[in-house]
Amino acid sequence: MKKVTMCGYRCDLCKAFASNIKINDEREKLSDIWNKYYDLDIPTEKIFCDGCRCSKNNAKRIDMNCPVRECVINKCIDHCGECNDFPCATFNERKGLSFQEAKEKLGPNFCIDEYNNYLLAYDNLTRLGLSMSKEK
């Protein structure tokens, strides 16, 4: 089942999502991939997310101060794609790489399987952009 975050990521595809970690912990590889594609250096043990829609008081998220989450909640919308300002600077702080962008960034070191298994979850502009064009 698709589980879309406020910025358009897909929890069900994300290797950092709590229920996915319980099934198959791939955080070590995910940490390497995030470093390779996003220049993020997040230690494996800090990669754990209950999701931005989790309402538990002790919910854990990769970014506990995510500006997109705060913005979506304040605007009383479901996700960025519903906003009249989409895509905006706040969204762009959490914009993931599209297939083409990832391919361009890594050049000959790009791996389709790596993208599909570890980065597709974060291609939020494509995902929300497509859902918006279908609604119009």
N, C-alpha and C positions, 0 to 999 in steps of 0.2 A: 504494500500500500504506500502510495506517495505521501510523504510528510514534508511539506514545504515550510521553510522558515520565513520569518518576517522580511528578510532581504532576498529570499528566493533560492537559498541553498536547499538541498534535499537531504534531510536527516537520514532517510532510509538508505541512502547511498554513501553516507559519510562514515568513514572508519573511526572517527572520534566520537560518534554518537554512542551513548551508554549501552543501549541494547545490542548494537553491532559489536561492541567490544566484548560483551558477554558471550556472544556466539563465536567470534573469531577475532582475537586481539591482534590487529595489524598496525598498532600505533608506532612501532619502531620504523617500519617502512614508510608510514604516513609522515612521520617527522622528517625523514630524509627527502621525501617528495616535496613537502612544503618548503624545505630549505632550498631545494633545487629549482623549483618553479616560482616561489614567492619570496625567497630570501628571508624566510622566517626561521628562527632558531628556537623552537619550543621543545624542551626536553620531553621524552616519551611519557614520563610519569605525570606531566602536567596536561597531557592530551586526554581530556575526558569532558564530555558535554551531555547534559540532560536535555538540551534543546532550549531555544529561546522562548518556546511556548510553555515550558514546564512551569507549573505554579507552586511547586514545593518551596517552602521557606529556605531550605538548604540546597536548592538547585545549583549545580555546577555548570559553568559555561566556559568555553575557551576564553572569551572576552566578557568579563562580568560587567564592563562598562560600555558595551556596544552602543554606538550612537544611533545605529539604524533601529535597533530594538526600541530604544527610548522614543525616537521620532514616530515610529509606527504606532506605538501605544498612545502617545500624545495626540496623534491625529485620528485615533479611533478607526483605523483601517486594518485590514487583514495582512497586507504585505505591500511593499514598495510599489508594485505594479498598479495598485489602485490609486496612487497619488498623482495629482495633476502635475506635480513637479518632476515626475520620474522621467529619466534618471537625473538625480541631483548630486551635489557634492557629497552629501551624507551617504547616499547609496554607493557612490564611487569609492568611498573608504573601505567598502566590503565587496567590491566587484571582483568576481573571480575571472579566471582566464577562460576564454572560449577555446574551442579546439584549435582554431586558426592562430589565435594569439599564443597559445602554448607551443604550437608547432614552430612559429616564428621565433619565439624566445629561445628554444632549445636547438633549433636547426637540426643538424644531423644526429644529435643526441636525443631527439624527440622519440618517444615510444608510445604508440597507440594504446597498447594494453595498460601502460602506466596511467595514461590520461583517463581512459575509460574506467579503470578500477579505483583510482585515487583522486582524480580532479573533476570528473564530470559532475559530481555533487555540488560543485561551487560555480558552475557556469550559469550564474543567476541572471545576467543581462539577457542572454539568449532565451532562457526559460521564461522570465517575466515579460520580455519583449514580445515573445510569441503568444503568451496568454493574453496580453493586452490587445494585440492585433486581431485575435479571434473574437474578443468582446466587442470590438468596434463594428 
